[in-house]
């Protein structure tokens, strides 16, 4: 009797790799679309927070007149979506 080691053959590994590659190719566009949608929703929420702060500023001072002269520092951080890269 031959003492043969059992395991996967090279062809079986290639087939498994091909199946994983095809599944990845099918799933990746959906993943990218999901990330775009999530980032868009996050940006929408941040813009709404900034709009609320501007509204509060106007309600407090009854004017937007001085807002261009002062640095506007909203509590929302737009860099949370697209961080500014420093070179």
C-alpha positions in Angstrom: 0.0 0.0 0.0 1.2 3.4 -0.8 1.4 6.0 1.9 -0.1 8.9 0.0 -0.5 12.4 1.6 -4.0 13.8 1.2 -4.7 17.4 0.4 -5.8 19.7 -2.3 -4.5 19.3 -5.8 -3.2 22.3 -7.7 -6.2 22.3 -10.0 -8.6 22.4 -7.0 -6.8 25.4 -5.6 -6.9 27.2 -9.0 -10.6 26.6 -9.3 -11.2 27.9 -5.7 -9.1 31.0 -6.5 -11.1 31.6 -9.7 -14.4 31.3 -7.8 -13.3 33.7 -5.2 -12.1 36.1 -7.9 -15.4 36.0 -9.7 -17.4 36.6 -6.5 -15.1 39.5 -5.6 -15.6 41.1 -9.1 -19.4 40.8 -8.6 -19.4 42.2 -5.1 -17.0 45.1 -5.4 -19.2 47.5 -7.4 -22.0 47.1 -4.9 -19.5 47.8 -2.1 -18.3 50.9 -3.8 -21.8 52.2 -4.3 -22.6 51.5 -0.7 -19.6 53.6 0.4 -20.6 56.5 -1.9 -24.1 56.5 -0.5 -22.8 56.4 3.1 -20.4 59.3 2.5 -23.2 61.3 0.8 -25.5 60.8 3.8 -22.7 61.8 6.2 -22.0 64.9 4.2 -25.8 65.7 4.2 -25.9 65.4 8.0 -22.8 67.6 8.4 -24.2 70.3 6.1 -27.5 70.3 8.0 -25.5 70.8 11.3 -23.7 73.7 9.7 -27.0 75.2 8.5 -28.4 74.9 12.0 -25.4 76.7 13.4 -25.8 79.5 10.8 -29.4 79.7 11.7 -28.6 80.0 15.4 -26.0 82.7 14.6 -28.6 84.7 12.6 -31.2 84.2 15.4 -28.7 85.5 18.0 -27.4 88.5 16.1 -30.3 89.2 13.8 -27.9 89.4 10.9 -25.4 87.6 8.8 -23.5 90.8 8.3 -20.4 90.0 10.4 -20.1 86.4 9.5 -17.8 87.1 6.6 -15.4 89.1 8.9 -15.2 86.3 11.5 -13.8 82.9 11.0 -16.7 80.5 11.0 -15.9 77.5 13.0 -18.8 75.1 13.1 -18.7 72.2 15.4 -19.2 69.9 12.4 -16.0 69.0 10.7 -16.1 68.6 7.0 -12.7 67.0 7.1 -14.4 63.9 8.6 -15.5 63.0 5.0 -12.5 64.1 3.0 -9.5 64.7 5.2 -7.1 67.3 3.9 -3.8 65.7 3.0 -0.8 67.6 4.1 2.1 67.5 1.7 
